[in-house]
Amino acid sequence: MPHTSSADAGHVGPVDARTVPRFAGPATFARLPRLDQVTAFDVAVVGVPFDTGVSYRPGARFGPGHVRESSRLLRPYNPAMDVQPFAAQQVVDAGDIACSPFEIEDAIASIERGADELLATGARLLTIGGDHTIALPLLRAVARRHGPVAVVHFDAHLDTWDSYFGADYTHGTPFRRAAEEGLIDREASVHAGIRGPLYGPADLADDRRIGFTAVTCPDIEADGLAGAIERIRARVGDRPVYISVDIDVLDPAHAPGTGTPEPGGLTSRELLAMLRCFRDSNLVSADVVEVAPAYDHAQLTGFAGAHVAYELLSAMAAGPKVEPARRG
C-alpha cells in the first residue's frame, strides 16, 4: 500500500488516506509502516496485550488491537502543535510484546526484555496496553538508559498501593514498586486526574512518602486547566520524563471502555490539552493503558486512546531529541 513520505528526512509515513480509504488495509497504528518495512526508526509503537494484573473488570489485553483499529482516522498533521509527527521522526508499529497470560512475574520479565530490545536501538517507545502492571517493566527498561525519570501519571487512581491479596505485582502497585526500585525521580513525579474513594488517609500519606504529588480533579476544577498544567510543568522541570496515561483518567462519559471507571473525570479535550504542554519536554517514552474494548461504546474509548497516543507522538516530534544517559 502507498505510504506517505517526507522528502527531507526520508521517513516513511502512514498509508495515504486519499489513495487508500481509511477502512481498508492492515490496522497498524495510524496505518504506519511495520518495523520490518524500515531500516531505522526513532519511535516504536508497541502493544502489550496483558491484563492478568487487573483487580476488577478484565479485557485490557484486547486494548492494543482496539486502539490500532480506532487510529485509522488519524491524519499526519497536528495543527494544535503545528507538527507533523510522522514526518519529523520515523515512527513504526513494532507489533506486540508477547507475554504469559498466567504468570505475572514471568510476563513482567518478558515485557522488560521486549522493551529493552527496542530501546537498545536508541528509539523511544509509545506502548499501548494492556493493564497498568506493564508500567513497571517499561520503567525498568527506560531507567536503565536514562536513570530515574520524572513520572507524570494520568489516572483516576494512585496505583501506589502495596499489594492486593498478597500479590506485589498488580495494576494497582506499579509505581510503588518503581519507587522502591529507584526507577522514578522522587522530587519530580506527579499524578494528574486523581479522584474517587480511597481506603483511608494513609493511601495519600504513603503516596507522598514515596515521591508523588497529586493534581486531583477537584484541584483542576478549582484552579482551572492552565493552573493544573503550570503545577505539572513546575514539578517536572527539565528532567527526563515518562508519561503514563490510564484511560480511566477520562470521565466514563468519554471513556466507558475501561476496567475500573470513576465518575467525575477529565474530558477528552482537557486531557489532550494537558498532554500538549509536554511539547518542549525531555519526553523519553510513554504508555497508554487500560483500554478494555468489551465495555466500549461506538469506539469512544478506542478513539480517545488513539488520540492520546497521537498527542504523545506529536510531543516527541516537537520536543528535543532524546540522548540516552546509560548507567552501569
N, C-alpha and C positions, 0 to 999 in steps of 0.2 A: 504494500500500500504506500502511496506517496506521502512521505513525511515532509514537513516544512523544514527549512534550514536557514542558518544565519551565515550570510556570505562572509561577514567579517571574521567570525570566530570558527566557522566550520562546524557548528553544533547542529546535531540532528534534533529537530523538534517534533511536536505531535503530528499525527496524520492530519492533513489539511481538510477541515470540515466543509470547505467549499468545493472539494473534489469528491470526497467520500462522506456520505451522511454520517452524523454522529452515532446513529444507532446501528451502524454496520461495522463489521470487523472485530478483532480481538479487543477485550476490555482491559488493556493495560492502564495504569493510572494516567489520566488526561490523554490517553492514546499515544503515550510517549514510546520511544523505542525500548526494546528489551536490552538487557545487559549484554547479550551476545551479538547485538547489532551495532555496537560502537566499539572503538578501540580504547577510549579513555572516558572517564566521567568525573564530574565534580560533586554530584549529589545522587545518591541511590534511594529511591522509594522502595521500601521493602515491607512485606506483610509478615505478621507473626500471628497465625491462626491458633491461638491458645486461650482457653478460658477456664482451666481447671482450678484457678485461684479464686473464683467468684464465691461470694457469700450469700447471694440472693438469686437473681434470675440469670441462668446461663444463656449462651448464644453468641458471645462476642468472638468466638472462633470463626464465625462467618463474616465478621466485620471487614477484613481486608477486601474480600470479593465484592461486598456491598458498596464500599466506598469507591472502589475502582469503577464499578458499573455506573455509579452516580457521578463520577468525574468526567464522563463523556461530554458534558455540557460546558466544561471549562474552555476558555479561549486563551490565546497566547499573550495578550497584553493586559496588564493590570493598571487601569487608569488611576486608581486611588493612590498607588505608589509611583506611577509613571515608570514602570519597569516591565520588561519582557523576560519573565523568569526562565523561559526555556531557550532564549537566545543569548542571555547574558552568562549562562552556565550550561554545561551538559548535564541534563537530568535524565536518568534512566529508571525503568521499572526492573528491579532486581528479583522479582518473583517473591516467594515466601521462604522464610526460615522454618523448616520442618522440625517439629519437636514432639515429645511424648505427650499424649493427652491423659496419661495416667500418673506418671511420677513427676511431681512438681520440681524437685531439685534436679532431676535429670533434664527436664525441659529447660530450666534456667541455665544449666550448663550449655545446652545446645544453642540457645539464643545468644548467649555470650560469645560462643565460638563463631557463630554466623555473623554477628556484628563486628567482631574482631577482624574477620577476613575482609569485610567490606571497608572498614575504616583503615585497614593497613594500606590501602591504595592512596590514602590521603584525602579521600572523599568525606563528605558529610552524609548523615543518614536522616531520612524522614521516614519514620516507622509507623505503620498502621496496624493497630492491634484488633483483636486480642484484648485481654483484660489488663488491668494496671500492674499486675505482677511483673509484666515484662519490662517495666521501667528499671528495675534493679539490675538485671544483666546488661541492659543497654547502658546504664550509667557506669557500670564496671568497665565496659569497653571504652567509653568516652573518657573517663577519668584516667585510664591507662595512657592516654595520649595528651590530655590537657591538664592533668591534675584535678584537684577538687573544683567543681564547677558551681556557679550560681544556678540553682534550680528555680524556675518560675513555673509553678504548678497551678493550672487552671482546673478547678474541680469543685463539686459541691461538698466533698468530704476531705478530711485531713490526710488520710492514708498514712498516718504515722503511729497507728496502734501497734502494740507489742506482739500480739498473737490472737488467733481465733481458734478455739477448741484445741489449744496446744500446738497449733501449726504456726511456725515462724514466717513462712513464705505464703502470702496470700495477696489479693488485690488491695487489701487494707493496710498492708505493712511495708510496702517497698521503700518508702522514704525514711522510715525508722531504721531499716537495715542499711540503707545507703549512708545515713548519717553515722551509724556505728562503724561502718567500714571506711569512713573518711573520704567518701566519694563526693560529698557536697561541701560548698563553701558556707559555713555556718553564719557568716556575717553578711551574706548577700542573698539568701534564699527566701522565697515568698510564695504563699498561696494566694490565689485570687478566685473569688466567686464562692467562698465557703458559706454554707448556710445549713439550716435544719438542726434537728435534735442531736444531742451527744449523750454519751453515757454519764458524764459528770464533768465538773470543773477541772478535774485532773487531766482530762484529754487536752485541754488548751494549755495547761501548765507544762505537760510533757512535750507538747509540740514546740513551745517556746524554748524549752530547755535544749532540745536537740538542734535548734538553729533556724527555725522558721518564724517569720512574722506573717500576719494574715490581713489581706484586704478583703473583707467579707462583703456579701451582697448588701446587708444593711449599711455598711460603710459607703458603698457605691451609691446607694440611694440617698444618703445624707450629703456626701461630698461631691457627687457628680462623677461622670466618666473621666473628665480631664483631671480631677483631683486624684482618682484612683491610678490613672496612668502615671502621674507625676510621682506618686508614692512608690510604684513599682520600679520606675526608672532610677529613682534616687537610691533605692535599696540595692539594685543590681550594679549600677555604675558601669565601668568599662571592663568588668570581669568576663571571662568566658561564661556563656550562659547556655543552659539546656532547657528547652521548653517542653513541658509535658501537659497535654490537653486531654482531660477526661471529658468526653462529650456531654456528660451529665452536668457540667458546669452551666449548660444551657437549661433554661426552663423546659419542662416536659412539653409545653406547647410548641417549642421549636425543635426538640429532640426527644420524641417519645420512645425511640428505639434504643433503649439502654437498660442495663440490669438493675440499677438502684436509683431510680428517678427521685428528684427532690423538687417540690414546687418552690416558686419564688426565685428562680434563677435568672441568668443573663438572657437577653435577646441575642439572636444571631448577629444583628447589627453591632451591638455593644462588644461582643467577643471579637469580631473581625477588626473593629476599630482598635481594640486593645493590642491585638497582635501586630498591627501596623506600626506600633511605637518601637518595635524591635528592628526597624529597617537599618538603623545605624549601629546596631549592637554586634558584639562578637558572638554571634549565634553559631554554636559548634555542631548541634544536632537537635532533633526534636521528635516527638511522637504524638499520635492521635489515637486514643484508645477508647474501649468500652462501647463501641457501636455494635448493637445487637439487633440485626435486621428482623428477627421474628416478631419484635414488638413495634416495628416501624410502621408508619402510615404514609403512603404515596411518596416514599423515599425521602421524607423530610429530614430524617437523621443522616441518611446517606449523603444528601446534598450538603448538609451542614458540615459533615466530616470532610467532604471533598474540598469545600471552600476554606475550611480551616487549614488543611494541608497546603492549598494553593497560596494562602497568605503567608504561611511559614516559608514556602519555597521562594516567594517574592521577597521576603525579608532577607533571606540568604543571598539572593541575587543582588539586592540593593545595598547590602552591607559590605563591610571589609572582608577581604579574602582571609580565611582562617588558616593560620600556620600552627600546626600541632606542636605542643611542647611536650615531648616524650619524657617520661620519668622512668627511673630504673626499677 
